[in-house]
Amino acid sequence: MTIGNGMRMFAAALLVMVVSLPGVRAEESHGTAEEAQIMVGQAVAYFDEVGARKAFTKFSDDPAPMFLKGDLYVFVIDGNGTIVAHGVDPSLIGRDATQLEDVDGKKFGQEMLSEASMDGTWVDYKWKDPLTDAIEPKSSWVVLHDGYVFGVGIYKP
């Protein structure tokens, strides 16, 4: 079976397109600090619009693109320290965030609860990157709103 000139040209064009596509590396798909802050703002606005129950379900069970993008996802901790929403790991819902420690023993959940403010702050720790499955340095933007800590973290290069 022979390949006609038209098929050869198509195959060559396809090869050029594939070869010239940029490779997607994990660091290229990591979210930025600005994107994390925007996502927290969107989560707070959605919470205010629809209420806690519906918002927490949306953040956890069926995250909309504005609440889950690459390695960015929303998590929420209530005033007692209980994780009430988590965009990528539903097994964390119901857990006591104050007991969460990173690989260095830092109780970052406790710090999130104690440091979060209405203006927001960054909390640094190490956590498993959902894109690479490796433990990486992370910083989460956390905002205290209506008795809850809303957060979105970024992985540091």
N, C-alpha and C positions, 0 to 999 in steps of 0.2 A: 504494500500500500504506500503510495507516495503522498507527500504533503504538497499542496498547491502553493503558489506564490502568495496568495491572500492569507492562507493559514500561517505561512512562515512570517509574514509581516505582522500578523496579529500576535503570534507567539513572541516575536522580538519586542514588540511594543509592550506586551504584558511583562516580559522580563525586565525591561528598562524601568517600568513603573514599580515593580516589586523591589528591585535593587535600590531605587532612589528613595523609597519610603524610609523615613527616619525610624530607627529602632526605639521602642518604648522601654525606658529603664525606670525602675522604681523611683529614683530620685526626681525624675521628670514628672511623675504623676503625684508627687506629694503636694498637699495643700499648703497654702501660705498663711502667714499670721493674719493678714487682712481677710482672707476667705474664712478663716475660723471665727473671727470677730463678727463678720457679716452673718455667718450661719447661726451663731448664738443669738444675734439680734432677731433673725427670722424665726428662730424657735420660740423666743420670748413673745414675739408678736402673735405667733400662731397659738400659743398657750393662752394669751389674753383673749384671742378671738373665739376659740372653741372650748376652752376649759381644760383642766388637768387630765381627766380621764381620756378624752379623745386625743389630746396632744401626745400624751405618753404612749398611747397605742400606736399613733402614727410614727413617732420617733423610733419605736422598737420593732413593731411587727411588719410595717409596710412603709419604710422611709421614702418620702418623696425626694426627688433629686435635690431639693433645697436643704434636705436634712441628711443626705448621704451622698458624698461625691469623692470617689477615689478612696483615700485614707482618712477623709474627714467625716465625722459622724457626731451626732448629738448624744450626750448622756445627761441625765438629771439625777440629782441626789436630794432627798427631802431633808427637812430640818433635823430629823433624828439620825441622819447619816445613812439611811437606806437608799440604795440605788433603785429608782422607780422607772427609769427608762435607759436603754442602751441600744444604740444603732447597729452594732455588729455582734454583740455577744449577749444573747438573751439569758444565758446562765448566770450573769451577774445581777440580773434584776432580783431584788429582794435581799441581796447581800449587804452587809454592813460595810460601807465605804471606809469607815475609820480604821478598819482592820486590814485594808489593802496595803501591801508593801511592795516596793519594787525590788529588783535583784540586789540592791545595796542596803535594803532594810528601811528605806525611807517610807514613812506612812503618809503617802501623798494624798490619800482620800481625806485624812484628818486635816491636812494643810488646806485642801480645797475648801472644806467646811469653815475653817477658822479664818481664812484669808479672803474668801469671796466677798465682794462688795457690789453695790449697785453700779459703780463705775467700772468694775471688772479688774481682774489681775491675772498674771501668768503664774502657773505652778509648774515647776520642772520635776521630772522623774524619768524612769525608764519603763518601757512597756512594749509589748509585742506588736510589731507593725503588721497590719492585716495584709499588706501587699507583699512583704518579704518573709513573714513568719519569724523574723529575727527580733531579738530584744534591742531596741534602739532608744537613744535619748529623745524625750518627748517633752513638750510644753503645752499645757492646756490653758486656754482662756476661759476663766470661770466668772460668772456673773450671778449675784444674789438677786432673786426676783420673787416676790410674793412667798417668801419662806422656802424657796427651792434654789439649789445651785444648778445653773445651766452651764454646760461646758462643751467645748470642742477642742481637740488637741491637734497639734502639728508635730510631725517628726522632724528633728533637726538633722541637717546634712552632716 
